[in-house]
Amino acid sequence: MHENRTTYPKRKAQMYQQLQELPKKYKVIALIKMKKVRSTQILPLRKILKEDVEFVSIKDKVAQKAFENLDIPGIKEIAKELTEQCMFMFTNMSPFKLNVLLAKNKIMMAARGGDIASVDILVPAKNTGIAPGPMLTEFKEAGIPTKIDQGTIWIAKDSTPVLKGQAINEKLASILGKLDIKPVEAGISLYSALEEGTTYASDELVIDVEKIRNEFAQAHQEAISLSIEAAYVTPDNITQILSKAVQSARSVSIKSGFMTDETKEQILQKANAQAKSLAGQAKDYTPA
């Protein structure tokens, strides 16, 4: 957008107006850098999150201009991050929850040359439907055994040309695409987010859900143990506290010889054992 312009393309004007309104409507502005992100990753997310998130592909200069005069704490810091191709996600959802949802909704995608396999790539034995020709050489170079039958190339047996973590070359990527094998897991993560004046960087938005769940479980168990030891009654510990009190009362009753219906057998057994012990000592006693 040049400073001396008085009119702008309709699409840019609409984007400018949209970016003036959405930051006022939502509590959270989340930024995605679109480098290495494919449209096939975005489309499923739009459907999954359509009730909670508005996705807006932007032109960086238009967005920077739109944010210039907005009186929203932190928005100018977000504007500084608008380099290369970007996309905004406007929502009232916590940015941490949003990032977790994005991580959960990964998809398997067709490979490109240089991609790293997310899984061991299994090429099953089957009729490829591909006519014999130069492709035979490509299959051979990829280490995939083939044969010709009924005028088409058949994969002779199951094979694994690339293991998880290994690079996929361009020729193999082309073969996998023709066989509709998708070996690359792709997801999206937030580059940064602004929530009611607080800006979060990408590393601050990553949450190890399992680790936090385990920490909460451990803290809960420690709190239960402490409350039982202190006899601080809650709905979660009342059974354990009463059981501990009963056991303590039983022990005191037995030790003191105070008989109850619950302890009389143990008290009599203890007394009997003590009597036998004394009798044995008396039998062995020899006067000086």
Residue, then its C-alpha position, 0 to 999 in steps of 0.5 A: m500500500h503506497e502512501n500516496r494512493t487514494t484508492y485500493p484494490k477491493r480485495k485489499a480494502q476488504m482485508y484491511q476492514q476485516l483486520q480492523e474489526l476481528p481483533k476487537k471481536y476476539k480475545v486471541i490473535a494467533l499467528i501461523k507462518m505458512k512456510k512449508v505449510r500446504s493448503t491440504q493442511i489448512l482445509p481440514l482444520r477450517k472444518i474442525l475449528k469452524e465454530d471456534v476459530e476464524f482463519v484469515s490469510i493476509k498480505d503483510k503490508v495490509a495487516q501492518k497498516a490495519f494494525e497501526n491505529l488499533d488501540i489493542p495492547g501488544i498488537k504492534e508486536i504481532a505486526k512486527e512478526l508479519t514477514e513472509q506468508c502468514m495466516f491469522m487465527f482469531t478466537n476466544m479459545s486459550p492459545f495453549k488449548l488451540n496449539v494442543l488442538l493443532a498438534k492433535n490434528k495432524i494429517m498424513m500427506a504425499a511426499r515431496g523430494g527431500d521430505i523425511a518419512s514419518v513412518d516406515i514406508l510399506v509398499p504392498a504387493k499389488n497391481t499398480g495399474i501403470a503401463p510398462g515403460p520408463m516407470l519400471t526403471e524408477f521402481k527398480e532404482a527405488g528398490i521395489p520389486t516388480k513384474i509385468d502381468q496383464g499389460t501393467i506393472w505389478i509390485a511383486k512383493d511387499s517392500t519397505p524402500v525407506l524407514k522412518g526418519q530417512a529422506i525420501n528422494e524425488k523419484l521415490a516421492s513420485i512413485l509413492g504419489k502414483l500409488d497414493i501412499k502418504p508417508v509424511e505426517a504434517g501438522i501446524s503450530l502457532y508461531s506466536a499469539l496475543e491474548e488480552g495484551t500478553t504475547y506468547a512466543s512459539d516455545e511458550l505455547v508448547i504444552d506437554v499434556e501428559k507430563i502436566r497430567n502426571e504432575f497434577a496426579q502426583a500433586h493430588q496424591e501428595a495433598i491426599s496423603l498430607s490431609i490424611e496425616a493431618a486428619y483434615v477431612t475432605p470428601d476425597n479422604i474421609t474413608q482413609i482418615l476413618s480407616k486410619a483412626v479405627q486402626s489407631a484406636r484398635s492398636v491403643s486398645i490392644k496395647s492398653g488391654f482395654m477390651t472391646d468386641e473388636t479387640k478382645e480376641q487379640i488382647l486375650q491372645k496377647a495375654n495368653a502369650q505373655a502368660k506362657s512366656l512368664a510360665g516358661q521363665a518361672k520353670d527355668y528359674t533356679p533360686a540362688 
